[in-house]
Amino acid sequence: MRRIVGIVLAVVLIAGVAAAVALGRDSGDGGTAAKTVRGVIGSEKAEFFADPDTVKALAAKGFTVRTETSGSWAMDRLPLKGYDFAFPGSKAPADELRRGAGDQGGPLRPFYSPLVVVAHRNAAEVLADNGLARLRSDGGSKFTTQGTLLMDPYLAAAEDDRTWQQLKGASGHAELSGTVFITSTDPVSSNSGALYLAAASYVADGGRVATDTKAVERTAPLLRKLVQVQGAQQTSSDAPFRDFISGVGNPLVLVYESQVASLLMSSQRQEVGDLVVLYPDTTVSSDHTLVPLTGHGRELGELLSTDPELRKLAVRHGFRPQGAAAEFSAATADHTAYIDQRLTGVRQAPVPTAEVLRSMAQRARG
């Protein structure tokens, strides 16, 4: 009899523990997230989602987020069944994704980042001496760390296949040799590479946004030069940026401002060496656009757009929250030598439709 009673009590005890654990999961006790959502994201947002503080902030709101990275323009070719959201780097690839997605109330744009060109100081100074860039007054310090890339003169140099050796002042710098070009990502699969072509096309075509095949054809020879001079291209801006900071690769690299800002604000800040940040006088901002594929995906997008803690973390990773310039300005106040908080004198080029931009990228790739 005692043995039977003991067994019964043990069973009751185990059942009680199991019920308590289940109740804890349902109620969110112990910080366990109630919803697991899967998404595919551009690689420039990988560090934001992997940040332990982001994971903790999302868990506090009942979310565990599992992400995989992809080039923004390659996302629409992925089998997205089972995913809750897709998060490319701009509106154009998001429009492509929406065509195949169910109606979840439209895309959300929690934050954005303008495109910039990072340059080594010698390269930036040679560009400035030859009228291709303008460096900001440095307030008496020895080095200049910020400036403006003048797109019209730069594209004219690209059209003429100008080499560094043809620019005055370059002969004293052995690392400046060959054709002058900006390293960008593959425009067929990557957002930053495609937006680079959008800005270049807009400038080269007299301030007109490409709307049809004829417009694409007008600038195709120039865009082909911008791309083909680079040889093999990466599908993410992360690797070229890391190479640049390590002191290898091309002296001019197209990246997101968020990558620079994140590096500067990092608690484990890496030395930036002779970094100069050039803001193109005509550029395109990358509006990171979340496309909800399920209701949970939409909840996540709304959370990223409105939750103060998550917005703060996005800023820490260099992104500019939509409609909240003060948050970004406060966070980057110690880094204005590199970061142009107000984007002074920067003109935003309109972005062509997804169909036109894809055609432009394919023509440029040849």
Backbone hydrogen bonds, N-H to C=O, Kabsch-Sander energy under -0.5 kcal/mol:
donor,donor_aa,acceptor,acceptor_aa,energy
5,V,1,M,-2.6
6,G,2,R,-2.5
7,I,3,R,-2.3
8,V,4,I,-2.5
9,L,5,V,-2.6
10,A,6,G,-2.3
11,V,7,I,-2.5
12,V,8,V,-2.4
13,L,9,L,-2.6
14,I,10,A,-2.7
15,A,11,V,-2.5
16,G,12,V,-2.2
17,V,13,L,-2.3
18,A,14,I,-2.7
19,A,15,A,-2.4
20,A,16,G,-2.2
21,V,17,V,-2.5
22,A,18,A,-2.5
23,L,19,A,-2.6
24,G,20,A,-2.5
25,R,21,V,-2.2
26,D,22,A,-2.5
27,S,23,L,-2.4
28,G,24,G,-1.1
29,D,24,G,-1.3
31,G,28,G,-1.3
32,T,29,D,-1.0
35,K,62,G,-1.8
37,V,35,K,-0.6
37,V,64,T,-2.8
39,G,66,R,-2.4
40,V,85,F,-1.5
41,I,68,E,-2.9
42,G,87,F,-1.7
45,K,42,G,-2.1
46,A,43,S,-1.6
49,F,45,K,-2.0
50,A,46,A,-1.9
51,D,47,E,-1.2
54,T,51,D,-0.6
55,V,51,D,-2.5
56,K,52,P,-2.3
57,A,53,D,-2.4
58,L,54,T,-2.6
59,A,55,V,-2.2
60,A,56,K,-2.1
61,K,57,A,-0.6
61,K,58,L,-0.8
62,G,59,A,-1.7
63,F,58,L,-2.5
64,T,35,K,-3.0
66,R,37,V,-3.0
66,R,64,T,-0.5
67,T,65,V,-0.5
68,E,39,G,-1.7
70,S,41,I,-2.0
73,W,189,S,-1.7
74,A,71,G,-1.7
74,A,189,S,-0.8
75,M,71,G,-0.7
75,M,72,S,-0.8
77,R,74,A,-1.3
78,L,75,M,-1.9
80,L,78,L,-1.2
83,Y,80,L,-2.3
84,D,38,R,-3.3
85,F,38,R,-1.3
86,A,291,V,-2.0
87,F,40,V,-2.8
94,A,90,S,-1.1
95,D,91,K,-2.5
96,E,92,A,-1.5
97,L,93,P,-2.0
98,R,94,A,-2.2
99,R,95,D,-1.1
100,G,96,E,-0.6
100,G,97,L,-1.0
101,A,98,R,-0.8
104,Q,102,G,-0.9
108,L,290,L,-2.2
111,F,288,H,-0.7
112,Y,320,R,-2.3
113,S,286,S,-1.4
115,L,284,V,-1.0
116,V,255,V,-2.7
117,V,278,L,-2.9
118,V,116,V,-0.5
118,V,253,V,-2.9
119,A,276,V,-2.8
120,H,251,P,-1.3
121,R,274,D,-1.0
124,A,120,H,-2.4
125,E,121,R,-2.6
126,V,122,N,-2.1
127,L,123,A,-2.5
128,A,124,A,-2.2
129,D,125,E,-2.5
130,N,126,V,-1.1
131,G,128,A,-1.5
132,L,127,L,-2.9
133,A,127,L,-0.9
134,R,148,T,-2.6
136,R,146,Q,-2.4
141,S,138,D,-1.5
147,G,277,V,-2.3
148,T,134,R,-3.1
149,L,279,Y,-1.1
150,L,132,L,-2.2
150,L,148,T,-0.6
151,M,149,L,-0.9
154,Y,150,L,-2.2
155,L,151,M,-3.0
156,A,152,D,-2.0
157,A,153,P,-2.1
158,A,154,Y,-2.2
159,E,155,L,-2.5
160,D,156,A,-1.6
161,D,158,A,-1.4
162,R,157,A,-2.7
164,W,178,G,-2.8
166,Q,163,T,-1.0
167,L,164,W,-1.8
170,A,167,L,-1.6
173,H,170,A,-2.1
174,A,172,G,-0.6
176,L,173,H,-1.8
177,S,175,E,-1.0
180,V,162,R,-2.5
181,F,179,T,-0.6
183,T,181,F,-0.5
183,T,252,L,-2.7
186,D,234,Q,-3.0
189,S,186,D,-0.8
190,S,186,D,-2.9
194,A,190,S,-1.7
195,L,191,N,-2.6
196,Y,192,S,-1.9
197,L,193,G,-1.5
198,A,194,A,-1.9
199,A,195,L,-2.3
200,A,196,Y,-2.4
201,S,197,L,-2.9
202,Y,198,A,-1.9
203,V,199,A,-2.1
204,A,200,A,-2.8
205,D,201,S,-1.9
206,G,203,V,-1.5
207,G,202,Y,-2.5
208,R,202,Y,-0.9
216,V,212,D,-1.9
217,E,213,T,-2.5
218,R,214,K,-1.7
219,T,215,A,-1.0
220,A,216,V,-1.0
223,L,219,T,-2.5
224,R,220,A,-2.5
225,K,221,P,-1.6
226,L,222,L,-2.1
227,V,223,L,-1.7
228,Q,224,R,-3.2
229,V,225,K,-1.6
230,Q,227,V,-1.5
231,G,228,Q,-0.9
241,F,237,S,-1.7
242,R,238,D,-2.4
243,D,239,A,-2.5
244,F,240,P,-2.3
245,I,241,F,-2.5
246,S,242,R,-1.8
247,G,244,F,-1.6
248,V,243,D,-2.6
253,V,118,V,-2.3
254,L,183,T,-3.2
255,V,116,V,-2.6
257,E,114,P,-2.7
259,Q,256,Y,-1.1
260,V,256,Y,-1.1
261,A,257,E,-2.9
262,S,258,S,-2.6
263,L,259,Q,-1.6
264,L,260,V,-2.3
265,M,261,A,-2.2
266,S,262,S,-0.9
269,R,266,S,-0.9
275,L,272,V,-1.1
276,V,119,A,-2.2
277,V,145,T,-2.1
278,L,117,V,-3.2
278,L,276,V,-0.6
279,Y,147,G,-2.6
279,Y,277,V,-0.6
281,D,149,L,-2.5
283,T,347,R,-2.6
286,S,113,S,-3.1
287,D,285,S,-1.0
288,H,111,F,-1.2
288,H,286,S,-1.2
289,T,88,P,-1.1
290,L,108,L,-3.2
290,L,288,H,-0.6
291,V,86,A,-3.6
291,V,289,T,-0.5
293,L,84,D,-3.0
294,T,84,D,-1.4
298,R,294,T,-1.8
299,E,295,G,-2.2
300,L,296,H,-2.1
301,G,297,G,-2.1
302,E,298,R,-2.5
303,L,299,E,-2.0
304,L,300,L,-2.6
305,S,301,G,-1.5
306,T,302,E,-1.5
307,D,303,L,-2.7
311,R,307,D,-2.3
312,K,308,P,-2.2
313,L,309,E,-2.0
314,A,310,L,-2.2
315,V,311,R,-2.2
316,R,312,K,-1.9
317,H,313,L,-1.2
318,G,315,V,-2.5
319,F,314,A,-2.2
320,R,112,Y,-2.8
322,Q,110,P,-1.9
324,A,321,P,-1.5
327,E,324,A,-0.7
328,F,324,A,-1.1
329,S,325,A,-2.5
330,A,326,A,-2.4
331,A,327,E,-1.7
332,T,328,F,-1.9
333,A,330,A,-0.9
335,H,332,T,-2.2
336,T,333,A,-0.6
338,Y,335,H,-1.7
339,I,335,H,-2.6
341,Q,339,I,-1.1
343,L,340,D,-1.0
346,V,343,L,-1.8
347,R,281,D,-3.1
347,R,345,G,-0.6
349,A,283,T,-3.2
349,A,347,R,-0.6
357,L,353,T,-2.8
358,R,354,A,-2.3
359,S,355,E,-1.8
360,M,356,V,-2.5
361,A,357,L,-2.3
362,Q,358,R,-2.4
363,R,359,S,-2.3
364,A,360,M,-2.1
365,R,361,A,-1.9
366,G,362,Q,-0.8
